[in-house]
């Protein structure tokens, strides 16, 4: 009994968008003023960083490996509520 196989025409997928560092690099090369404006807008912003860190010994040398899990802007009202709750529980 013959088996029929349908082969669809191959349509290549769209390439993924460039990651943000590449976009910044392209912007730096094409429009330096705009690049400087983006960098200046990010200075002195406060953020919460959730990181995981571990220390390893490789070839008798201690190395610290840190991975950033999450970056988020500080929600001041939520932080105040958490602090007030912690004070009340104390």
C-alpha positions in Angstrom: 0.0 0.0 0.0 1.7 3.3 -1.1 2.0 6.1 1.5 1.2 9.6 0.3 3.3 12.4 1.9 2.3 15.9 1.5 5.2 18.3 1.5 4.3 22.0 2.0 6.3 24.6 0.3 9.1 25.8 2.5 8.5 29.3 3.7 11.5 30.5 5.8 10.5 32.1 9.1 11.1 35.7 9.8 14.3 36.4 11.6 13.9 37.4 15.2 14.3 41.1 16.1 17.8 42.0 17.2 18.3 41.9 21.0 18.4 45.2 22.8 22.2 45.5 23.0 22.4 45.1 19.3 19.7 47.7 18.8 21.7 50.1 21.1 24.9 49.4 19.1 23.1 50.1 15.8 21.7 53.3 17.3 25.1 54.4 18.6 26.6 54.0 15.1 23.8 55.7 13.2 22.5 58.4 15.6 24.9 59.2 18.5 22.7 62.0 19.9 19.7 59.7 20.3 21.9 57.1 21.9 23.2 59.6 24.4 19.7 60.7 25.2 18.7 57.1 26.0 21.7 56.6 28.2 21.1 59.9 30.1 17.4 58.9 30.7 18.5 55.8 32.5 21.0 57.4 34.9 20.1 57.6 38.6 17.0 55.5 38.3 16.3 53.3 41.3 15.5 49.6 40.6 15.0 46.4 42.5 17.4 43.7 41.5 16.7 40.0 42.3 19.9 38.1 41.8 21.3 34.6 42.5 24.9 34.3 43.4 27.2 31.4 44.1 30.9 30.9 44.8 32.8 28.2 43.1 36.4 27.0 43.4 38.0 26.2 40.1 41.6 25.3 39.8 42.2 26.4 43.4 40.8 29.8 42.6 37.6 31.2 44.1 35.1 32.6 41.6 31.9 34.4 42.3 29.1 33.7 39.7 26.1 36.1 39.8 23.0 35.8 37.7 20.4 38.6 37.6 16.9 37.0 37.6 14.7 40.1 37.6 15.0 43.9 37.3 12.0 46.0 38.1 11.3 49.6 38.8 10.6 50.4 42.5 6.9 50.6 43.3 7.1 53.0 46.2 3.6 52.6 47.4 3.9 48.8 47.5 7.3 49.0 49.2 5.9 51.3 51.9 3.0 48.9 52.5 5.4 46.0 52.9 7.5 48.0 55.4 4.5 49.1 57.4 3.3 45.5 57.6 6.7 44.3 58.7 6.8 47.0 61.4 3.3 46.1 62.6 4.2 42.4 62.8 7.3 43.2 64.8 
